[in-house]
Amino acid sequence: MQCIDWIFCIAFFKNKAVNQAQGDEKKPYFLSSLYIVTTYKYTKYLSSMKKNYPFTLIIILILGGLSNTLFGQMLPSIQLDRPDQTECPFITPTRYIQIENGILNEKPNSLPMISVQSSLWKYGINEKLELRIITEFTAEKRNFQGKIAMSPITIGFKTALLEEKGIRPQTSFIGHISSSKLGSSSLETPYIGPSFRFTMQHTLTKNISLAYNLGAEWDGKNAGQTYIYTLTTGIGLSPKISCYSEIYGFLAANQLADHRFDGGLTYLVNHNLMADISAGFGLTENAAQHYIALGISYRFNTQNP
């Protein structure tokens, strides 16, 4: 996994060097570099199982605030697929890399606390298509000790289908395939795990939106599919702060339905940087008891201006 992280870092520094060679010093390359390196270090904190990741978030937010006036204002603000379970229909801008990082602590039923560090890497091909890579590390906590395992890497895409018009929602399609072997041996699966979702969103007012997903996924362990639904309402409290509440669930054959509720806040540091916090709990007996999550997401342009 370290290889994948550093590939993105090297690509960014290469772009920086090219622009500097051309005499372009207008963008905050130094601060941007710090964002990428700090995001990499962010994943390392989980392996030590120490609760010092809030400090990392604070440092990134301070740097982001200081550089706010240096970022371009040409594009709309960054749009995320987190922190809720509802994927958004928006496509990453062309030639931008967007990295959505999060740490989640979850208490399943009758199992030890689980910590998950996940990163969604997205690259905008054009206005209709983005490529996606998901990396995820999982640790099961027992007496504040834990062993880190990497889940099989997931690759996929999102493509825009319909623009919003009247009662017709803005709609996109997301397809993923989880590899069976590209991860820790303890989490390998016999089969690859495909998944798909249709993502839809309505603009109700200037500050309120309604979004929902419908889809299915296969976990790679057996041939049975699990259907997925999500429904969320987002509210803009200010130009920088938004909140949401959501219900979502999983419906598998020959199993009880798994229904859950969550909510959270996002803070837009600048057009290219956003932080989030969320929490949720289960509504049915077989759902996870509760979780809390923190995240930081960032995008940058790989193309010379």
N, C-alpha and C positions, 0 to 999 in steps of 0.2 A: 504493500500500500504506500510505503514511503516513496517508492518510485513514481507513482501516479501524482502524488502531491508535488514532488519536486519538478516533474515535467511542466506543470502549470506555472510554477515559480520561474523556471528557466525561460519559458516562453515569454513571460512578462518582462523579465530583465533584458532579454534580447530585443524586444520591442522598444524598451527604454533606451538602450544603447543606440539603436538606429535613429531614433528621434533626436538624441543629443548630438549625434554625428552630423545631423542636418541643421543643427543650430536651433532646434525647437525646444525651448525651456519653459513653455507656457503652462504645462500641466504639472501637478504635484507628484512627480515620479517617486521622490523619496518617501513621502507619506504613503503612497499607493503600495510601494514595496513593503513597507512595514505592515500594511494590512495583510498581505499575502503571507509573509513570514509568520506573523502573529497567529493567523488562522491555522498554519501548520503546527505551531507550538501548542495551539489550543487542543488539538487531538492528543498530544502527548500527556496533558494533565490527567486525562481519564485513566491512563495506564498506571499512574501512581496512586489512584483512588483517593486523592486529596481534594478537598473542597475549596480549591483556589481559582476555579474558572470564573467566578464573578469578577475577580481582579482583572483578568484578561479582558472581559467585556468592558470594564470601566476604562482601561487604557485605550481600547479601540474607539470607544465613543468620544473620548477626549480628543484623540487625533482626528477623528472624523469631524468634530465640531470646529477645530482649528482650521481645517482645510475646506470648510463648506463653501467659502466664497471662491475657491480655486477651481471647483468642478464646473463643467459645462452645463448650461441650462437648456440645451437644445432638445433633449429627449424628455419624455414623461418620466416621472419618478419611478424608481425600481419597483417591480411587481413580483411578489413571491408566491411560491407554492406552499409555504409554511407561514405561520405556525399551526394553522388548523389542518384537519385531515382532508379538506376540500382542495383539490388542485385547481388553480386558476386557468382561464382560457388564454391568457396573454402569452405572447411569444417573446423570447429574449431578443433584443435588438440585433440586427445584422452585424456580424463580426465582433460581437461582445461575448466575453466569458462571464458568467454569473455563478457565484459560489454561495450556496445556502447551507450554513453549518448550524448544527444544534446538538445539545446534550439533553437527554431525557432520563429521568429516574422514575421507574414504574414498579408498582407492587402488584404482581399477579396474585390470583387466588391461591392460597396454601403453598406459595413458593417464595424463595428469598427475593429481596429487592434486586431489580435488574437495571443496569445503567447502559445506555446506548448513545454512542457518538455517531452521528450521521452527517454526510456531506452529499449534496446534490450539485453536480457540476453540469452546467448548461452552456451550449454554444449556439448562437443564432446564425443559421445558414442564410435565411432570407426572411421576408416579412411573414411567411407562411410556415416555416419549419425551423425547429431547434433540435439539436442532438443532446442526449442526456446520459450521464453516468452517475450511479449511486454507489457510494461506499459506506460501509457501516461496521462499527466495532461494538461488540456486546460484552458485558461483564456481569457475572452473577455475584452479588455481594453476600458474603457470609462473615459476620463479625468484622466488618470494614476491610475484609480481604477479598480479592477477586482476581480471576484469570481472564485476560483479554482474548477474545476470539473474533476473527474477521468473517463476516457473512459473505457468501458468494457475491461477486460484483454483478451489478445490474446495469444493463445498457438499454437505451431506448430512444424514443423521439416524441415530440409533440407537434401536431400539425393543426393549423387553423382551418375550420370548416365553414363557419357562418359568422357574419357580422350581426350585431344587435340591430333589430329593426322592429319597432312596435312591441308586440308581445313575444316576438321571436328572440331568444337569448343569444348572446355571443357564445359560440360553441367551438370547442376544439376536441381533438382525439389524442389520447396518450397511449402508447404501446411500449411495454418493457419485456425483456427476457432476462431472468436471473440465471447466471451460469451455475453449473452444479459443482464445479471443482475449483474455481478461481477464488479461494478463500481458505480459512483455516480448516484443517482436516476434520475437526470436531463438528463443523457445521456443514460439511459436504452433504449433498442430496443425491439420490439415485438418478433424478431427472432434472432437466432444466425447468425453470418456473416462469411461464409466460403470465402476463397480466395486461389488462386494458381498462381504460376509463373514457367515458364521454364527460367533458367538463362544460358546464353551462352557467352563465351569469346574466342577471337582469340588473339594470340600473333603475332603482325605484325613485330616488331623489338625488340631488347633488351630493348628498353625504351618506346615503344608505344604498346598499346593494344586497341582492339575494343570489346565492350561488348554490349549486348542487352537482353531485357526481353520481354516475351509475356505471358499474363495471363488474369485472370478475377477476380473480387471481387464482393461480395454482402454486402451491408451496414447494413443489419439486419432490415431496416425500411420497405422494400417491397421486392417482389420476383424478381425484375428486376436486371440483372447483368450489370456490367460496365467492358468493356474490357480495358486492360492496355497495353501500349507499351512503351519501353524506348530504347534509342540508345546513347551510350556515347563513347568518345575517351579519354583514359588516357595517359598522357605523363610524364615520369620520368625526371625531370629537374636536379636532383642530387641524390646521394644515399639516401638522407633524404627527399627531397621535390618533390612532384608530383602535377600535375594539371589535370583538366578535363573540358570538355565542353559536354553538353548533351541536347537532345531534348526528350520530353516525353509527354504522353497525356492519356486522358481517353475518351472512346467512349461508350456512353450509349444510349439505345433505346429511340427514340422520343425526343432526346435532341441534341443540337448543340455539335459538337466535342470540347473538351477542350485540347488545345495544349500549351505547355510551354517550356521555355528554362532556363537552369541554368549552372553554372560553379563554380569552387572552387579550393582550395589548401589543401593539407594534409602535415603534418610535422611529420616525424617518430622520436620521441624522443629517443626510443631504440626499441629493438626487440618486446617488449611487450606493448608499450605505443605509442599512436598516437593522435595528435590533428588535427582539421580540421576547415575550414571556407568556407562558400558557400553562394551564392545569386542567385536569379533568378527572372524572370518576365513572365507574361502571353503573349501568342501570339494571342489569340482569345478573343472576347468580354466577354465571360462567364468565362474565367480563372481568377485566382487571379492576382491582379495587380503586386505585387512584394513580395519577402521575403528575409530575411537574417538569417543565422544560424551559430552557433558555436557548436563544439563538442569535446569530449575527450573520448577515448576508451582505454581499458586495459584488459589484460588477465593474468591469473595465473594458476599454476598447482595445482590440488587438491590431487595428488598422491605423496607419499613419494618417493624421488629419490632412 
